[in-house]
Amino acid sequence: MIRSLTLALLLAAGPLAAAQTAAPDYAAALADPARPAADRARDAERKPAELLAFAEIAPGEKVGDFVMGSGYVTRLLAAAVGPAGKVYAFQPAEFIAFRKQYGDDQAAVDAAYDNVDAVGGPFAAPAFPEPLDTIVTVQNFHDLYLKPFPEGTGARGSAALFAALKPGGTLVVVDHSAPGGSGTALSDSLHRIDKAAVVAALTGAGFTLEAESDLYARVDDPRTANVFDAAIRGKTDQFTLRFRKPG
């Protein structure tokens, strides 16, 4: 779905046509009674409505959550795309093998939502069953460069994300900022990645960088501490990027 073209056509048709296409109700997604209290407690710092808006999630879309973790983003996406949409919640096989809880969390979200399907496979080869409108990955792109994974995992993962999208589809990446010029060198030790390295990897895979947001920017983060350090956890500087697959 090429949403930018759709908007342009609506505007060309005049203000009445544009007004008749209602904006997605992200407030309703946040109010979804299926969201647990633990998720709601994180909303102030994670700004879910703003994230959904930046990702341009719309009802009826087919979207992927690349590395769903505990399911915070998956549940938001499920409510935002609605019953006519579909969310494919990917949990890497390597993560589940490392910690069983990852598999348990995936199974729980899959069972709780009719429009969520669990997706497995190797980290760099997610088995999404159909072309997607959007993929969202939050605080996980740097994991493609962790030391346990073989060299080239990042490039293969980037190519897989590109292949999983429809022509014109979008990829939204949120991750912890590393110091400029550090590339992927701190992905394992600090769980951070240089924004420029992400842009290079994904444009190299064929994506075009379309937009950037300062939604999670924190100028007081020196970017030198491990993101799990109690002094910085939940307060890291993060970049938010939207890429588009040409077509």
Secondary structure, DSSP 8 states (H G I E B T S, - for coil): --HHHHHHHHHHH-HHHHHTS----HHHHHT-TTS-HHHHHHHHHH-HHHHHHHHT--TT-EEEEES-TTSHHHHHHHHHH-TTSEEEEE--HHHHHH-HHHHHHHHHHHHH-TTEEEE-S-TTS---SS-EEEEEEES-GGGGG-TTS-TTHHHHHHHHHHHHEEEEEEEEEEEEB--TT-TTTTTTTTS-B-HHHHHHHHHHTT-EEEEEE-TT--TT--S-S-TTSTTTTT---EEEEEEE---
